[in-house]
């Protein structure tokens, strides 16, 4: 097995573990992603359209995720003052509390054990990998 293949398999194992852990507190992985997104997004980016763009999903799929979280009373929305066609999405107090149990916390804790230099290198490497792996011109094995 090549080093690249070994790394790819480790990334796959990590991804599977993260996805499995993300079925927690009656939420699905995409719903956790939405909660994280709305918790950290600037107010002007707290729209369904912006969430869909950042997560490379359709507006319809993003809308369904947000609707599900609103039914669970983890998100609320209101009409944007700048554009009456847009809804501004916010976390409720229950959404903020639930994020304290974010299934990514163990990964973040493990990453904090790396040195600052190792974290920067990993971040840069993963960003390059993500860009190269899904660029249509990237060569395949």
ABEGO torsion letter per residue (X at the ends): XBAAAAAAAAAAAAAAAAAAAABBGGBBAAAAAAAAAAAABBAAABBAAAAAAAAGBBAAAAAAAAAAAAAAGABBBBBBAABAABBBBBBBAAAAAAAAABAAAAAAAAAAABBAAAAAAAAAAAAAAAAAAABAABBBX
